[in-house]
Amino acid sequence: MEGFAKRKWVAITLAAVILPMSLLTTFKLTGIIPESQTPEIITVDAVNWNMTRSLHPGGIYDIGETVENIYATNEVAVMLRVDVCSYVDDPDPVVGPYFGRDGVCFTLSANFSIPKGFGVSLVVKYLPADDNATVYVQTSNWAVIKENISVTGIKWFGTSENEAYTKAEILNSPCCLDTQAYWVFDDQNTIDHTLNVALEATYFNGTTYQKIVLPVALHIFPDAGNTINDPNVRSIGCGSYKACLCPIYDTSDFYKILVHESGKMVDVHMKPPSDADYDLYYYDRNKNEQAHSTNRGNGIMEWLAYPSDPLGDCYIEVRFYANCSGKYELEVTTYYGGGCPFLYAWNGQDYVIDNNLLPTSARSSGTDVRSSASESTIFILFFPNPREFQEKKSQENFDNIWFPEKRTE
C-alpha cells in the first residue's frame, strides 16, 4: 500500500512537470506564444551634444539642455531623452559623487509604446569612451522611476572597459524608465571626453522579434584658452557651441575659426545667460582686434560679422563683463557677402535685399527696390544676414516690431 502511494505521488509530480511543458510546446508550435529568436537589430543614427568645461573650483552651472533620439513607425514608438542638468566643479575630495573632480549631472528617460504585439525588455547602457572618466548610475528609489516595467539589474558604475547599465523587463505598454547619473572626469581639464548612452528596446511585433537601438553621444571639451596665445585656444568651424564663464577664474574663452574661403563673411552670434553680460570680440590672423559687439545689459545677444581671411585663421573671444557666472551659447556660420549688414526694403510686394546701395553689399539675389516698388513708401530694415531676417519675418506682429525707420521718397 505504501509503495502504491509513492508511485501515485511520483506520477502526479511527473504530470505536473510534463503537462505544462507540453502545453508550452504546443502554444509555441501553434503561435499562441512566439518562440524566442535572435531579434532583428535596427540602429538609429546617434544624436550628439557638446559643451566646453570651465575653470571654476566650486562652480555649479545650470545647463538645462535636452537631447532626444526617437524611432517611430506605425508599429512601435521608442524615445531616449537625456536632460543635461548641471556642470559641477567640486573641490571637496570627500563628498561624492565628484570627490574633488568636475563632472556633469544628467537624467535619462526611456519610453516605449507598441499597439500590437508585446514589449520584451529595455536596456540602458552607459559607456565612457576614454580611461579618464567614470559614469555613476543612481540606484536609490527616488532616482529610479518606472511604469509598467520591472527592473532586473543595475550596474551602477561604468568605465571605458566595463559599461554601466540598467536592465528592465517590459510588463505592459506604454512603459517608461527614468534614471539619474553622473559623468565624472579624472583629468585636469585637458582631455576631450565622450559618453555613449544607448537605449535598446526589444519587442515582438506579431511576426518577428526586433531590437531598436537609440544612441546619444555626449561630448565634453577642455576649457578654451583664456588668452589669445594660450595653447588651449579651441579650434572650431561652423556650428553651435556651449561653454561657461565666471568673474574670477574664467573670464575669457578664445576660439580659432578655421575658415579660409575668399569672399565669405564669418558670422558669429553669442547668447549669454539671462542674468549676465558677456561681450564678443573678433581678431584677425595677426591677432589684432578688428570688430567687437559690446551691448550692455543682462541676457542681450552679441553679434558681429567680418570677412574671412583666405591666408590664415581668425579668432573669437567671449569675454565676461558683469554679473553672474553661467553658460553661454556660441553660433558660427559663414555666407558670401560684402563688408556691411544687408539692407532689406519693401518693394511693394515683399521684403527683399536692395542691391544698389553700396557696392560691397551687392548680392546676386538682390534687386533694385526703387525701380520695382509700386508704392511711394519704402520701409528700410537692417539685419545682419538673410538667416536672421527670415527668423524675424516669421515672428508674429512683424509689422509692429521690425520697422526701425520709415522713409517717404
TORPAVEX-360708 format. One record per residue (C-alpha): residue number from 0; x, y, z. Coordinates in steps of 0.001 Angstrom, whole numbers, plus 500000, padded with zeros to 6 digits. Example, Ala and Ser with C-alpha at 12.3 -4.5 7.8 and 13.67 -1.06 7.14 Angstrom:
<fiti 0,<512300,495500,507800>> <fiti 1,<513670,498940,507140>> 
***
This chain:
<fiti 0,<500000,500000,500000>> <fiti 1,<502812,502327,500863>> <fiti 2,<504555,501580,497551>> <fiti 3,<501389,502337,495645>> <fiti 4,<501075,505718,497382>> <fiti 5,<504654,506580,496475>> <fiti 6,<504088,505641,492831>> <fiti 7,<500913,507745,492845>> <fiti 8,<502730,510845,494047>> <fiti 9,<505555,510269,491559>> <fiti 10,<503006,510079,488746>> <fiti 11,<501322,513245,489923>> <fiti 12,<504681,515035,490135>> <fiti 13,<505681,513943,486635>> <fiti 14,<502318,515043,485290>> <fiti 15,<502736,518435,486972>> <fiti 16,<506036,518868,485162>> <fiti 17,<505282,517273,481802>> <fiti 18,<501835,518796,481247>> <fiti 19,<502963,522466,481430>> <fiti 20,<505940,521673,479209>> <fiti 21,<503671,520025,476683>> <fiti 22,<501288,522959,476734>> <fiti 23,<504175,525412,476326>> <fiti 24,<505476,523448,473335>> <fiti 25,<502004,523310,471818>> <fiti 26,<501498,527051,472299>> <fiti 27,<504827,527792,470631>> <fiti 28,<504098,525471,467712>> <fiti 29,<500682,526992,467180>> <fiti 30,<501988,530557,467561>> <fiti 31,<499977,531352,470692>> <fiti 32,<503301,532037,472419>> <fiti 33,<506024,533028,469896>> <fiti 34,<509276,531178,470313>> <fiti 35,<512158,533438,471281>> <fiti 36,<514568,534154,468456>> <fiti 37,<517509,536408,467681>> <fiti 38,<515938,539835,467125>> <fiti 39,<516457,541909,464036>> <fiti 40,<518532,544927,465124>> <fiti 41,<517688,548428,463898>> <fiti 42,<520266,551047,464929>> <fiti 43,<519327,554698,464571>> <fiti 44,<521936,557420,463904>> <fiti 45,<523377,558923,467075>> <fiti 46,<522298,562352,468295>> <fiti 47,<525178,564491,469619>> <fiti 48,<525517,567127,472335>> <fiti 49,<528636,569105,473248>> <fiti 50,<529902,571583,475830>> <fiti 51,<533214,573088,476934>> <fiti 52,<534325,572772,480570>> <fiti 53,<535076,575744,482813>> <fiti 54,<537781,576743,485302>> <fiti 55,<535816,577497,488452>> <fiti 56,<536562,575484,491607>> <fiti 57,<533288,575097,493461>> <fiti 58,<531278,576288,490486>> <fiti 59,<527846,574871,489723>> <fiti 60,<526394,575775,486324>> <fiti 61,<522799,575131,485366>> <fiti 62,<522849,573679,481854>> <fiti 63,<519193,572802,481308>> <fiti 64,<519515,571253,477856>> <fiti 65,<517747,568266,476350>> <fiti 66,<518863,565870,473635>> <fiti 67,<516478,563262,472226>> <fiti 68,<516654,560319,469866>> <fiti 69,<513366,558905,468573>> <fiti 70,<512304,555948,466462>> <fiti 71,<508635,555811,465491>> <fiti 72,<506691,553743,462964>> <fiti 73,<503109,552549,462710>> <fiti 74,<504001,549534,464868>> <fiti 75,<506269,550941,467609>> <fiti 76,<507488,554187,469183>> <fiti 77,<510719,554385,471188>> <fiti 78,<512351,557501,472650>> <fiti 79,<515550,558148,474581>> <fiti 80,<515700,561559,476235>> <fiti 81,<518765,562893,478074>> <fiti 82,<518413,566066,480153>> <fiti 83,<521793,567621,480942>> <fiti 84,<521071,569279,484274>> <fiti 85,<524304,570825,485547>> <fiti 86,<528064,571040,485292>> <fiti 87,<529815,570888,488681>> <fiti 88,<533439,571543,489619>> <fiti 89,<533590,570197,493191>> <fiti 90,<536847,570840,495097>> <fiti 91,<535819,568735,498134>> <fiti 92,<537717,565405,497993>> <fiti 93,<535425,563627,500470>> <fiti 94,<531985,564446,499039>> <fiti 95,<530541,562171,496354>> <fiti 96,<529916,561586,493601>> <fiti 97,<532586,564024,492388>> <fiti 98,<535190,563656,495180>> <fiti 99,<537202,566727,494213>> <fiti 100,<536635,566334,490471>> <fiti 101,<534364,568012,487934>> <fiti 102,<531546,566411,486011>> <fiti 103,<528056,566513,484573>> <fiti 104,<524784,565506,486222>> <fiti 105,<522061,564286,483860>> <fiti 106,<518751,562466,483926>> <fiti 107,<517572,559919,481408>> <fiti 108,<514116,558857,480288>> <fiti 109,<513436,555750,478182>> <fiti 110,<509931,555459,476721>> <fiti 111,<508353,552579,474789>> <fiti 112,<504916,552057,473223>> <fiti 113,<503563,549314,470965>> <fiti 114,<499917,548982,469848>> <fiti 115,<500284,545413,468528>> <fiti 116,<502445,542574,469819>> <fiti 117,<504277,542982,473107>> <fiti 118,<507402,544501,474585>> <fiti 119,<510180,542295,475933>> <fiti 120,<512885,544421,477539>> <fiti 121,<514506,547841,477923>> <fiti 122,<518249,548157,478464>> <fiti 123,<520039,551481,479001>> <fiti 124,<523830,551357,478590>> <fiti 125,<526448,553960,479589>> <fiti 126,<529944,553648,478113>> <fiti 127,<532696,556297,478582>> <fiti 128,<534926,556444,475520>> <fiti 129,<538193,557088,477399>> <fiti 130,<540033,555893,480510>> <fiti 131,<539849,559256,482280>> <fiti 132,<536133,559337,483066>> <fiti 133,<533632,557298,485042>> <fiti 134,<529839,557207,484978>> <fiti 135,<527807,556528,488133>> <fiti 136,<524146,555499,487904>> <fiti 137,<521844,556294,490808>> <fiti 138,<520201,553232,492350>> <fiti 139,<518103,554915,495061>> <fiti 140,<514334,554523,494845>> <fiti 141,<513849,558271,494382>> <fiti 142,<516186,558250,491363>> <fiti 143,<514664,555270,489524>> <fiti 144,<511125,555932,488325>> <fiti 145,<509386,553163,486419>> <fiti 146,<505979,552481,484901>> <fiti 147,<504869,549097,483515>> <fiti 148,<508361,547650,483823>> <fiti 149,<510305,545567,486320>> <fiti 150,<513985,546421,486856>> <fiti 151,<516007,543203,486630>> <fiti 152,<519550,544528,487035>> <fiti 153,<521666,547646,487590>> <fiti 154,<525436,548016,487231>> <fiti 155,<525922,551329,488971>> <fiti 156,<529337,552395,487635>> <fiti 157,<530938,552245,484224>> <fiti 158,<534348,552802,482652>> <fiti 159,<535716,552529,479123>> <fiti 160,<536261,548799,479692>> <fiti 161,<533056,547951,481581>> <fiti 162,<529842,549789,480795>> <fiti 163,<527196,550665,483350>> <fiti 164,<523632,549607,482633>> <fiti 165,<520040,549407,483793>> <fiti 166,<518029,546404,482587>> <fiti 167,<514255,546047,482803>> <fiti 168,<511513,543668,481713>> <fiti 169,<508527,545250,479963>> <fiti 170,<505259,544332,481675>> <fiti 171,<502834,546358,479590>> <fiti 172,<502656,549136,477039>> <fiti 173,<503210,552052,477192>> <fiti 174,<506104,551958,479657>> <fiti 175,<508936,554196,480814>> <fiti 176,<512137,554139,482844>> <fiti 177,<513664,557304,484345>> <fiti 178,<517102,557356,485979>> <fiti 179,<519788,559823,487072>> <fiti 180,<523542,559557,486510>> <fiti 181,<526818,561433,486989>> <fiti 182,<529619,561622,484430>> <fiti 183,<532839,562430,486324>> <fiti 184,<536237,563402,484862>> <fiti 185,<539610,562354,486282>> <fiti 186,<541896,564649,484250>> <fiti 187,<542914,568249,484976>> <fiti 188,<540696,569827,482326>> <fiti 189,<542977,568812,479468>> <fiti 190,<541243,565930,477644>> <fiti 191,<538241,565546,475349>> <fiti 192,<535601,563195,476740>> <fiti 193,<532702,561316,475136>> <fiti 194,<529979,559330,476870>> <fiti 195,<527965,556948,474692>> <fiti 196,<524464,556332,476046>> <fiti 197,<522179,553883,474273>> <fiti 198,<518667,552546,474755>> <fiti 199,<517966,549016,473482>> <fiti 200,<514254,548197,473233>> <fiti 201,<513312,544629,472265>> <fiti 202,<509766,543692,471266>> <fiti 203,<507660,541196,469310>> <fiti 204,<505527,542756,466554>> <fiti 205,<503316,539730,465968>> <fiti 206,<505687,538153,463453>> <fiti 207,<509304,538700,464452>> <fiti 208,<511392,539976,467333>> <fiti 209,<513087,543331,466792>> <fiti 210,<515555,545416,468774>> <fiti 211,<515675,549200,468365>> <fiti 212,<518967,550844,469376>> <fiti 213,<518863,554605,470060>> <fiti 214,<522326,556153,470722>> <fiti 215,<523067,559557,472238>> <fiti 216,<526681,560822,472386>> <fiti 217,<527637,563462,474948>> <fiti 218,<530893,565353,474264>> <fiti 219,<532855,567484,476739>> <fiti 220,<535922,569517,475718>> <fiti 221,<538615,571201,477856>> <fiti 222,<538202,574840,478782>> <fiti 223,<539002,577139,475851>> <fiti 224,<542151,579231,476233>> <fiti 225,<541919,582304,478469>> <fiti 226,<544232,584389,476263>> <fiti 227,<544749,584550,472525>> <fiti 228,<548237,582993,472897>> <fiti 229,<547049,580210,475192>> <fiti 230,<547930,576756,473775>> <fiti 231,<544400,575640,474733>> <fiti 232,<542683,578019,472304>> <fiti 233,<539950,575811,470865>> <fiti 234,<539770,575311,467095>> <fiti 235,<536223,575267,465748>> <fiti 236,<534348,575525,462453>> <fiti 237,<530773,576385,461651>> <fiti 238,<528349,575095,464258>> <fiti 239,<526877,575672,467704>> <fiti 240,<528950,575534,470879>> <fiti 241,<528321,575897,474596>> <fiti 242,<530680,576905,477393>> <fiti 243,<530780,578722,480740>> <fiti 244,<532413,581845,482154>> <fiti 245,<532838,583166,485694>> <fiti 246,<534078,586513,487040>> <fiti 247,<537307,585340,488748>> <fiti 248,<538747,582095,487426>> <fiti 249,<537487,582018,483840>> <fiti 250,<536836,585473,482397>> <fiti 251,<537538,584786,478708>> <fiti 252,<537297,581981,476169>> <fiti 253,<539256,582152,472899>> <fiti 254,<538390,580223,469753>> <fiti 255,<540251,579818,466466>> <fiti 256,<537889,579899,463468>> <fiti 257,<539032,577672,460621>> <fiti 258,<537554,579467,457596>> <fiti 259,<539904,580235,454692>> <fiti 260,<537481,580906,451826>> <fiti 261,<537821,584197,449999>> <fiti 262,<534652,586282,449798>> <fiti 263,<532948,584703,452790>> <fiti 264,<531747,586510,455875>> <fiti 265,<532273,584940,459293>> <fiti 266,<529040,585477,461211>> <fiti 267,<529122,584969,464997>> <fiti 268,<526250,585120,467493>> <fiti 269,<526750,584774,471242>> <fiti 270,<523889,584413,473718>> <fiti 271,<524906,584995,477368>> <fiti 272,<522985,583776,480421>> <fiti 273,<519818,585701,481260>> <fiti 274,<521480,587158,484383>> <fiti 275,<524875,588068,482912>> <fiti 276,<526517,590428,480429>> <fiti 277,<529204,588933,478159>> <fiti 278,<530915,590570,475163>> <fiti 279,<532185,589345,471798>> <fiti 280,<535453,590228,470010>> <fiti 281,<536940,589354,466603>> <fiti 282,<540705,589196,465864>> <fiti 283,<542492,588719,462529>> <fiti 284,<545236,586188,461778>> <fiti 285,<547804,588595,463251>> <fiti 286,<545779,588609,466486>> <fiti 287,<544746,592225,466124>> <fiti 288,<541201,593197,467107>> <fiti 289,<539051,594061,464093>> <fiti 290,<535478,594067,465427>> <fiti 291,<533531,593730,468629>> <fiti 292,<529999,593623,469995>> <fiti 293,<529522,595045,473494>> <fiti 294,<525834,595613,474101>> <fiti 295,<525122,596452,477723>> <fiti 296,<522551,594548,479739>> <fiti 297,<521908,591036,481013>> <fiti 298,<520984,588329,478537>> <fiti 299,<521468,590507,475446>> <fiti 300,<522771,588654,472401>> <fiti 301,<526016,589865,470829>> <fiti 302,<526585,589677,467075>> <fiti 303,<529387,590503,464671>> <fiti 304,<530397,589654,461117>> <fiti 305,<533737,590117,459392>> <fiti 306,<535290,588977,456079>> <fiti 307,<537181,585703,456365>> <fiti 308,<540914,585687,455660>> <fiti 309,<541988,583200,452963>> <fiti 310,<545574,583388,454251>> <fiti 311,<545029,582417,457885>> <fiti 312,<542772,581768,460851>> <fiti 313,<540767,584333,462725>> <fiti 314,<539999,584371,466447>> <fiti 315,<536900,584922,468539>> <fiti 316,<536856,585954,472195>> <fiti 317,<533879,585647,474521>> <fiti 318,<534601,587925,477480>> <fiti 319,<532913,588222,480866>> <fiti 320,<531736,591790,481539>> <fiti 321,<529360,591842,484510>> <fiti 322,<527164,589987,486959>> <fiti 323,<526828,586180,487146>> <fiti 324,<528648,583034,486128>> <fiti 325,<526811,580899,483628>> <fiti 326,<526550,579079,480342>> <fiti 327,<526675,580925,477025>> <fiti 328,<525871,579702,473522>> <fiti 329,<528066,580487,470540>> <fiti 330,<526994,580012,466924>> <fiti 331,<529348,580377,463955>> <fiti 332,<528143,580475,460356>> <fiti 333,<529549,581731,457054>> <fiti 334,<527966,583222,453971>> <fiti 335,<529016,585023,450830>> <fiti 336,<528549,588752,451106>> <fiti 337,<530123,592143,451437>> <fiti 338,<531503,594103,454326>> <fiti 339,<528327,595613,455731>> <fiti 340,<524964,594414,457041>> <fiti 341,<522352,593510,454450>> <fiti 342,<519642,596037,453695>> <fiti 343,<516065,594825,453285>> <fiti 344,<513370,597026,451819>> <fiti 345,<509708,596744,450810>> <fiti 346,<509322,596566,447024>> <fiti 347,<505535,596753,447049>> <fiti 348,<505058,593001,447490>> <fiti 349,<507763,591615,449767>> <fiti 350,<510909,592471,451738>> <fiti 351,<513967,591984,449513>> <fiti 352,<517687,592795,449506>> <fiti 353,<518392,596186,447945>> <fiti 354,<521304,595556,445604>> <fiti 355,<522287,599099,444632>> <fiti 356,<523001,600948,447879>> <fiti 357,<526667,600075,448398>> <fiti 358,<528977,598131,446082>> <fiti 359,<530173,595954,448980>> <fiti 360,<526643,594878,449847>> <fiti 361,<525714,593649,446372>> <fiti 362,<524403,590103,446079>> <fiti 363,<523300,588186,443025>> <fiti 364,<519901,587567,444621>> <fiti 365,<519323,591247,445300>> <fiti 366,<517039,593622,443449>> <fiti 367,<516755,597325,442700>> <fiti 368,<513945,598260,445060>> <fiti 369,<513419,601755,443688>> <fiti 370,<512751,600554,440146>> <fiti 371,<510346,597807,441213>> <fiti 372,<508437,599484,444042>> <fiti 373,<504841,600307,443206>> <fiti 374,<504322,602473,446287>> <fiti 375,<505962,605707,447328>> <fiti 376,<506651,604494,450892>> <fiti 377,<509663,602240,451441>> <fiti 378,<510426,600565,454762>> <fiti 379,<514131,600159,455471>> <fiti 380,<515147,597185,457640>> <fiti 381,<518669,596358,458747>> <fiti 382,<519569,592742,459520>> <fiti 383,<522983,591131,459807>> <fiti 384,<522246,588272,457413>> <fiti 385,<519414,586590,455499>> <fiti 386,<519011,583817,458091>> <fiti 387,<518198,586281,460863>> <fiti 388,<515862,588202,458572>> <fiti 389,<513822,585078,457890>> <fiti 390,<513647,584322,461624>> <fiti 391,<512360,587816,462399>> <fiti 392,<509985,587785,459456>> <fiti 393,<508360,584598,460711>> <fiti 394,<507568,586101,464111>> <fiti 395,<504065,587334,464917>> <fiti 396,<503297,591060,464718>> <fiti 397,<506248,591614,462391>> <fiti 398,<504753,594851,461082>> <fiti 399,<504608,596342,464575>> <fiti 400,<508091,595306,465704>> <fiti 401,<510653,595446,462941>> <fiti 402,<510278,598896,461367>> <fiti 403,<513117,600966,462828>> <fiti 404,<512835,603565,460086>> <fiti 405,<510106,604702,457722>> <fiti 406,<511052,606888,454801>> <fiti 407,<508911,608559,452139>> <fiti 408,<510662,609013,448823>> 
***
